[in-house]
Amino acid sequence: MVQNSGTPARAPHLRSLNQPRALRVVIDHGVPVVLIEGVRQLAVVEIQDIWTIEDEWWRQPINRRYFCLLLDGGIIRTVFHDRTTDTWYAQGY
């Protein structure tokens, strides 16, 4: 049994895992061709998969188009376009 250290829980420091992070994207005909992360630009070599999620129309609607991308250097990245706010995000897993 572990002894109680008396240290208070740090709930204000907790965060959700895998929160999407905002991303700048260059698009062509509605699909990403370049991801911009800070000063780095990563060209899309191949779109490996595309899917759409539309849900919770009765509450706060979710309308996202996801892309699984193969980028320069062999990097695989999942990104989505939030169609309700017209913003792009990288989704980590």
N, C-alpha and C positions, 0 to 999 in steps of 0.2 A: 504494500500500500504506500502511495506517495503522500508525504506529509504536506499539509496546507502551508503554502509559503506566505499567505496573508496579502499577497499582491492583488490589487483590485483588477477585475476584468477590464479590458481596454476596448469596449464596444465601439467608441468613436473611430477607432483605427481599422475596423473591419470594412472590407469591400467585397463586392460580388466578384466571383471568379469569371474570367473570360468576358469582361465587358467589352463591347465593340468600341473601337477608337476611330475618331473622325479621320478622314483620308481625302486627299485631293486626287482627282482622277481625270485624265484626258480621255474623252469618249469619241467614238466614231460610229455613227448610225446606232446609237443607243448602247453600245458595248464598250467596255474599257479597253484602251490600247496602251496606256502608260499610267502607272501608279507613282505618285510623288510623295515620298516620305522624307520630310525635312528638305535637305538639298539633293537627296538621292532620287533619281528617276529610274524606275524599273519598267522595261518594255514587256508587254504581254507577248509571249511566244505562241501560246495556245490557250484557248478556252476549253477546259476539260469537261465542264458541266454547267448547266444553267437551270435554275428552278425558281418558282415564285411562291411566296407565302402571302395569303390574304386571309386575315383572321380577326376576330373580336370586333366585328363591325358594330355590335350593339354597345360596346364600351369605347375604348380608345382603339381606333382601327390600326391594324398592322398591314401594310402593303409593301412588301419588299421583294426585290428581284436579286437573287444570289448568283454569284459567278465563282466557280473554282478555276483558278488561273495558274498556268505554268508561266513563270517569269524568267527573264534573263538570269543565267547562273543556276538554273535548275530549282529555283525557289517556287514552292507551291503556296498560294495564298487564297483564302476565301474572302471575298468582299461582297457587300450588298449595297444596293441603291434603295434608300428609303423613299418611296414614291410619294408619301404624304408630306415630307419636308424637303424633298429634292436634294438630299445630302447622301454622301457616300461614306461607308465605314468598312474597316477591316475587322473580320470576325475571327478571333483566336479560339482554338479548341484545346 
